């Protein structure tokens, strides 16, 4: 599974980067995003859901979060 | 008396404000909720260019104010603004133009259509004379409360009560992570546990939930009353929760009726100070008559903010 590391990137740049990365991925594919605690983990999942992607789960790892997502249809 | 050279009916609700300097006035425009079509904005620009000083002022309550308008031009200004249905606002001891955030149509935080509420209040209550002092209303779409509802005479804040469908929950934990109030935590069965006593009705859990397991059980306005800013600021306090949006106008009218009655003879005194004088119980009982399902069991007086002037012991 492709992992996109958005740690160290602040809002809204992290969300826009996630959007750009998803442009090159086929619908139905699962991707994971690494997100910092705080604003990023609160905002980015919600914004990606709003864009029509399917959120599959969220896991805490050492001080950051892993968001699993399935790319939605355009 | 000589025939007036301007139509005095235009001045009835106020909105024409005397400036420094002979013959000059500021014309405050009526912009409920701060939303304006681009066509209207162009018309205002044209009128400002023709009759004004070359700039406008954006008031702190979302109005555009035309500056340096000669009073002899009032009728022409009103007529030309009228070509785009732009009206003049109010000032003085009246219900003012309501302010509002962008609402819920494009703002992802908005829980309720504040723009619709602001327009409705503006249509039905604009310019109503209070008999005492100004009366300000605002609509915030969510508990972020950008319009600062607690410093209005009546301030509304969009709210949503969340409900969980445990079968639809995949245990991802995003809701617990998103809840800034600590009202949600993940239980031993990996499902969220809701502590209602901490919830401020922001709906972040509903917005983030990937499966729609969280949804809105009920929606409406949290209502605070008695706030103001100015020389002696007061923070308004809670009177109602989950007031349906279609009851907002009636609710304001009920508060206004209480104020008009209780402030009789008090002079130029704001609602919050009348509540301090009369006690919150009187207003709460009055509101309970028509809004019993929404009114809170008890509240507190408007909260005085000690802004530390005058300094104690200060002499001239």
Interface residues (C-beta under 8 A of the other chain):
Chain A: X41 X42 X45 X46 X47 X49 X50 X54 X55 X56 X57 X58 X60 X65
Chain B: X108 X170 X171 X172 X173 X174 X177 X178 X180 X204 X207 X208 X210
